[in-house]
Amino acid sequence: MLAPVLFLLLAGGAQVAVVVYSQIAVTTAAREAGRTAADTPQDSELFPAPVTSGQDCTSSTDARKVCLAAYKSTTTTFGLVNPSTFTVQLSSAKYPSGSATVTCSGVAGTADDGLVTVKVAYHAPIFMPFVDRIFADAGKTYRTVSDTVTVRVNPCTANGGN
């Protein structure tokens, strides 16, 4: 009589672990992409003018360094999270008290005093019956986990005018 209850507790714990692990993977991806975008703002295509939308990563084959950082940050997770199903949204803004410098060391298309925002989302699968009614997104078989990171672009002197 105790075996079914123990099985449900064990499986329920595994389900919670999958969602928590997915959240950690998403947070890591957002941080890595934010760090990379701050170090190489020209490559992110978010500068010289701030871009509020339209520069999102399209897939794991997107050649921009910021996108590669997000997708490759979790490739060593033993197959528990599939980064190719991440949604990566990028935006940028001028730093509130900064200048709108669009060149560094005479190189056009670079940035100084900017902010980069990276939002990564993932659908963590819910595999436990009945748990999906409590834990999953409404009417879905997954729970959306996401994280947003905003990072200040390194000044031109730090990133070599990238």
Secondary structure, DSSP 8 states (H G I E B T S, - for coil): -HHHHHHHHHHHHHHHHHHHHHHHHHHHHHHHHHHHHHH-TTTTT-TTTT--SS----STT--SHHHHHHHHTTTTSTTSS-GGG-EEEEEEEE-TTS----EETTEET--SSEEEEEEEEEEEE--STTTHHHHSSTTSSEEEEEEEEEEE---HHHHTT-
